Amino acid sequence: VQLQASGGGLVQAGGSLRLSCAASGRIISINSMDWYRQAPGKQREWVAGWSSGGTPRYVDSLKGRFTISRDNAKNTVYLEMSSLKLEDTGAYFCKMVVRSPPPYVFWGQGTQVTVSS
């Protein structure tokens, strides 16, 4: 199983971006999908996530600006980011727990988001 993240780029403060993360390979089901980010010089932090059969969850500080969604048919998770701030700059990683067939944790390669003033 491989995860391919895309959609990052350079955006001005106040702008929007939509990240995508698509899983491919032998996938029986996906138990959970999460987005993390890592700012320069900081630890990776959880941003948002969606467990199978559950509701989307967000880190409190990003509620209202970030929206996670998914397309189960495409094994893809999205992260729509709006009103971007300078502090949103960082590498964004997707993580999925995939039954293939046991549940395994897979990470995408990261996509860079840079917010400029």
Stockholm file with secondary structure:
# STOCKHOLM 1.0

chainA/1-117         VQLQASGGGLVQAGGSLRLSCAASGRIISINSMDWYRQAPGKQREWVAGWSSGGTPRYVDSLKGRFTISRDNAKNTVYLEMSSLKLEDTGAYFCKMVVRSPPPYVFWGQGTQVTVSS
#=GR chainA/1-117 SS CEEEEECCEEEETTCCEEEEEEEESSCSEEEEEEEEEECTTSCCEEEEEEETTSCCEECGGGBTTEEEEEEGGGTEEEEEECSCCGGGCEEEEEEEEEESSSEEEEECCCEEEEEEC
#=GC SS_cons         CEEEEECCEEEETTCCEEEEEEEESSCSEEEEEEEEEECTTSCCEEEEEEETTSCCEECGGGBTTEEEEEEGGGTEEEEEECSCCGGGCEEEEEEEEEESSSEEEEECCCEEEEEEC
//
